[in-house]
Amino acid sequence: MMLVDTHCHLDFDRFDEDRDEVVARAEAAGVRRIIVPSLDLENVETVLALAERYDAVYAAVGVHPNSAAGWEDGWLDRLRALAVHEKVVAIGEIGLDYYWDKTPVAVQHHAFSRQLALAAELDLPVIVHNRESDADVIRLLAASPLAGRKRPGVLHSFSAPWETAAAGLELGFYLGFTGPLTFKKADALREVAARVPLERLLVETDAPFLTPQPHRGRRNEPAYVVHVAEKLAKLHALSPAEVAAATSANASKLFALRLPG
């Protein structure tokens, strides 16, 4: 069974003591590709270094909304230059976050829109962060040049209502699901995931966060993405192997990933 963890912060310091072992455990669990998004122009070099160090690791470059308070349009030139790296597969993690009060909303909108335009210019998909900003995320995606493209991007760690999911699907986006799908009180999220077409599903960890059952309370890591795939399999009345194959194929298509074997 082969899996792709399409969102993991492997660069975070919580992996500093055992990063090699984490990657080895992921491979042993069947996780053959891991996409690590940057959050700002400071950690992007670390992310790219990991992509160069591990065959399984690929990168995304972008500025997270919580890192965009000092946004300058000149940052786009830096992102454009970084995006030519052979292991960069997306622009991300970008988007909107209305939960944390770290960046003025108007600045978030501007940074998000400019990075969406950059992705379209470079013909790269985007990895979209959305926290309590459903309507504005969909509105800005719909207004972007990515709308309707064959591989516009993914709504990462999806947790919004079905109306937002349907709007994202209509725009051509994939939906990524993480550990909360396995939580006991996540019935509403499971109802959404069950309605998403198999050909638009991705599995993620968002490690070191959002650890799935039965490991909840511990640090998350890429090997645990298998639990998300198993939950999706139950929701879609499929085998875990079928969901693993489908989501890996989806990741390969969206991110132009070459899968082993």
C-alpha positions as CSV (number, residue, x, y, z in Angstrom):
1,M,0.0,0.0,0.0
2,M,1.5,3.3,-1.1
3,L,0.5,6.6,0.4
4,V,1.4,10.3,-0.1
5,D,1.3,12.7,2.9
6,T,0.5,15.9,1.0
7,H,1.1,18.2,4.0
8,C,3.7,17.8,6.7
9,H,5.9,20.4,8.5
10,L,8.9,18.1,8.7
11,D,11.1,21.1,9.2
12,F,9.7,22.0,12.6
13,D,12.0,21.6,15.6
14,R,9.9,18.9,17.1
15,F,11.5,16.6,14.5
16,D,15.1,17.7,15.2
17,E,16.0,14.8,17.4
18,D,14.7,11.9,15.2
19,R,14.0,13.2,11.7
20,D,15.8,10.4,10.0
21,E,13.8,7.8,12.0
22,V,10.5,9.7,11.3
23,V,11.2,9.4,7.5
24,A,12.2,5.8,7.9
25,R,9.0,5.0,9.8
26,A,7.0,6.7,7.1
27,E,8.6,4.6,4.4
28,A,8.0,1.5,6.4
29,A,4.3,2.4,6.7
30,G,4.1,2.9,2.9
31,V,4.3,6.6,2.8
32,R,6.5,7.1,-0.3
33,R,6.1,10.9,-0.8
34,I,5.9,13.8,1.7
35,I,5.2,17.4,0.8
36,V,6.6,20.0,3.1
37,P,5.2,23.5,2.7
38,S,7.1,26.6,3.8
39,L,5.5,29.2,6.0
40,D,7.7,32.2,5.2
41,L,10.9,33.3,3.5
42,E,12.9,32.4,6.6
43,N,12.1,28.6,6.8
44,V,11.9,28.1,3.0
45,E,15.6,27.3,2.8
46,T,15.2,24.6,5.5
47,V,12.3,23.1,3.6
48,L,14.3,23.0,0.4
49,A,17.3,21.4,2.2
50,L,15.0,18.6,3.5
51,A,13.8,18.0,-0.1
52,E,17.4,17.7,-1.2
53,R,18.3,15.4,1.7
54,Y,15.4,12.9,1.4
55,D,14.3,11.3,-1.8
56,A,10.7,11.1,-0.5
57,V,10.4,14.7,0.4
58,Y,9.1,17.4,-1.9
59,A,8.5,21.1,-1.1
60,A,6.1,24.0,-1.6
61,V,7.1,27.6,-1.3
62,G,4.9,30.4,0.0
63,V,4.0,32.8,2.8
64,H,1.4,31.7,5.3
65,P,-1.2,34.3,6.3
66,N,0.1,34.4,9.9
67,S,3.5,35.3,8.5
68,A,2.3,37.9,6.1
69,A,2.0,41.0,8.4
70,G,5.1,42.6,6.8
71,W,4.1,41.5,3.2
72,E,6.0,43.3,0.4
73,D,5.3,42.6,-3.2
74,G,9.0,42.2,-3.7
75,W,8.7,38.9,-1.9
76,L,7.2,37.5,-5.0
77,D,10.5,37.7,-6.8
78,R,12.1,35.6,-4.1
79,L,9.3,33.0,-4.3
80,R,9.5,33.0,-8.1
81,A,13.2,32.2,-7.9
82,L,12.8,29.5,-5.3
83,A,9.9,27.8,-7.3
84,V,12.3,26.8,-10.0
85,H,13.9,24.2,-7.7
86,E,13.3,20.7,-9.2
87,K,11.6,19.5,-6.1
88,V,9.1,22.4,-5.6
89,V,5.7,21.1,-6.6
90,A,3.3,23.9,-5.3
91,I,2.9,27.4,-4.0
92,G,2.0,27.1,-0.3
93,E,1.1,27.2,2.4
94,I,-0.9,30.3,1.6
95,G,-4.5,31.5,2.4
96,L,-6.4,33.2,5.1
97,D,-6.6,32.8,8.9
98,Y,-9.2,34.8,10.9
99,Y,-8.6,32.8,14.1
100,W,-5.2,34.2,14.9
101,D,-4.9,38.0,15.0
102,K,-1.4,38.2,13.5
103,T,-2.0,39.9,10.1
104,P,-4.6,42.5,9.1
105,V,-7.3,41.0,6.9
106,A,-6.6,43.4,4.1
107,V,-3.0,42.4,4.1
108,Q,-3.9,38.7,4.1
109,H,-6.2,39.2,1.1
110,H,-3.5,41.0,-0.8
111,A,-0.8,38.5,-0.1
112,F,-3.1,35.6,-0.9
113,S,-4.2,37.1,-4.2
114,R,-0.7,37.9,-5.3
115,Q,0.5,34.4,-4.5
116,L,-2.5,32.9,-6.3
117,A,-1.5,34.9,-9.4
118,L,2.1,33.8,-9.0
119,A,1.0,30.1,-9.0
120,A,-1.0,30.7,-12.1
121,E,2.0,32.4,-13.8
122,L,4.2,29.4,-12.9
123,D,1.6,26.8,-13.7
124,L,1.8,25.4,-10.1
125,P,-1.0,24.3,-7.8
126,V,-1.6,26.0,-4.5
127,I,-1.8,24.6,-0.9
128,V,-4.6,26.7,0.7
129,H,-4.9,27.4,4.4
130,N,-8.4,28.3,5.6
131,R,-9.2,29.0,9.2
132,E,-12.6,30.6,9.9
133,S,-12.5,32.4,6.6
134,D,-14.6,30.1,4.3
135,A,-16.4,32.7,2.3
136,D,-13.4,35.0,1.6
137,V,-11.2,32.0,0.7
138,I,-13.7,30.8,-1.9
139,R,-14.3,34.3,-3.2
140,L,-10.6,35.0,-3.8
141,L,-10.1,31.6,-5.3
142,A,-13.0,32.1,-7.7
143,A,-11.6,35.5,-8.7
144,S,-8.1,34.1,-9.3
145,P,-6.7,32.9,-12.6
146,L,-6.4,29.4,-11.1
147,A,-10.2,28.9,-11.0
148,G,-11.3,26.2,-13.4
149,R,-7.7,25.0,-14.2
150,K,-7.0,21.2,-14.3
151,R,-4.8,21.3,-11.2
152,P,-5.5,24.5,-9.2
153,G,-4.7,23.2,-5.8
154,V,-5.9,21.7,-2.5
155,L,-8.0,23.1,0.3
156,H,-5.7,21.8,3.0
157,S,-6.8,20.1,6.3
158,F,-10.4,20.6,5.3
159,S,-12.8,21.3,8.2
160,A,-15.5,23.5,6.7
161,P,-19.2,22.8,6.0
162,W,-20.3,21.0,2.8
163,E,-21.2,24.2,1.1
164,T,-17.6,25.3,1.2
165,A,-16.5,21.9,0.0
166,A,-18.9,22.0,-2.9
167,A,-17.8,25.5,-3.9
168,G,-14.1,24.3,-3.8
169,L,-14.9,21.3,-5.9
170,E,-16.7,23.4,-8.4
171,L,-13.6,25.5,-8.8
172,G,-11.6,22.3,-9.5
173,F,-9.9,22.0,-6.1
174,Y,-9.0,18.9,-4.2
175,L,-9.8,18.5,-0.5
176,G,-7.1,17.3,1.9
177,F,-8.2,15.5,5.2
178,T,-6.2,15.2,8.3
179,G,-6.3,13.6,11.8
180,P,-9.5,15.3,13.0
181,L,-11.4,13.0,10.6
182,T,-10.7,10.2,13.1
183,F,-11.9,12.1,16.2
184,K,-14.9,10.8,18.0
185,K,-16.9,14.0,17.8
186,A,-16.1,14.7,14.1
187,D,-19.3,13.3,12.7
188,A,-20.0,16.5,10.7
189,L,-16.6,16.4,9.1
190,R,-17.0,12.7,8.3
191,E,-20.3,13.5,6.6
192,V,-18.5,16.0,4.3
193,A,-15.6,13.6,3.5
194,A,-18.1,10.9,2.6
195,R,-19.6,13.2,-0.1
196,V,-16.3,14.2,-1.7
197,P,-15.7,12.2,-4.9
198,L,-12.8,9.8,-4.6
199,E,-10.9,11.4,-7.4
200,R,-10.7,14.7,-5.4
201,L,-9.5,13.3,-2.1
202,L,-6.0,13.7,-0.6
203,V,-4.6,12.5,2.7
204,E,-2.4,14.6,5.0
205,T,-1.0,14.7,8.5
206,D,-0.2,18.4,9.0
207,A,2.4,16.9,11.4
208,P,3.4,17.6,14.0
209,F,-0.1,18.7,14.6
210,L,-3.6,17.1,14.4
211,T,-2.5,13.6,15.5
212,P,-5.2,11.0,14.5
213,Q,-6.6,8.3,16.7
214,P,-5.2,6.0,18.1
215,H,-2.1,8.2,18.6
216,R,-3.9,11.4,19.7
217,G,-2.0,13.2,22.4
218,R,1.4,12.5,20.9
219,R,3.4,14.2,18.2
220,N,2.0,13.5,14.7
221,E,4.2,12.2,12.0
222,P,3.8,11.1,8.4
223,A,3.5,7.4,9.1
224,Y,0.2,8.2,10.8
225,V,-1.5,9.3,7.6
226,V,-2.5,5.6,7.2
227,H,-5.2,6.2,9.8
228,V,-6.7,9.0,7.8
229,A,-6.8,6.7,4.7
230,E,-8.4,4.0,6.7
231,K,-11.1,6.3,7.9
232,L,-11.8,7.5,4.4
233,A,-12.0,3.9,3.3
234,K,-14.7,3.2,5.8
235,L,-16.6,6.3,4.8
236,H,-16.5,5.4,1.1
237,A,-17.0,1.6,1.6
238,L,-13.7,0.8,0.0
239,S,-10.6,-1.0,1.2
240,P,-7.7,1.0,2.6
241,A,-5.6,-0.2,-0.3
242,E,-8.1,1.3,-2.8
243,V,-8.1,4.6,-1.0
244,A,-4.3,4.6,-0.8
245,A,-4.1,4.0,-4.5
246,A,-6.7,6.7,-5.4
247,T,-5.3,9.4,-3.1
248,S,-1.7,8.7,-4.3
249,A,-2.8,8.9,-7.9
250,N,-4.6,12.2,-7.1
251,A,-1.5,13.6,-5.4
252,S,0.6,12.5,-8.4
253,K,-1.8,14.3,-10.8
254,L,-2.2,17.5,-8.8
255,F,1.5,18.0,-7.9
256,A,3.0,16.3,-10.9
257,L,4.7,13.9,-8.6
258,R,6.6,10.9,-9.9
259,L,5.7,8.0,-7.7
260,P,8.0,5.0,-7.1
261,G,7.3,1.7,-8.8
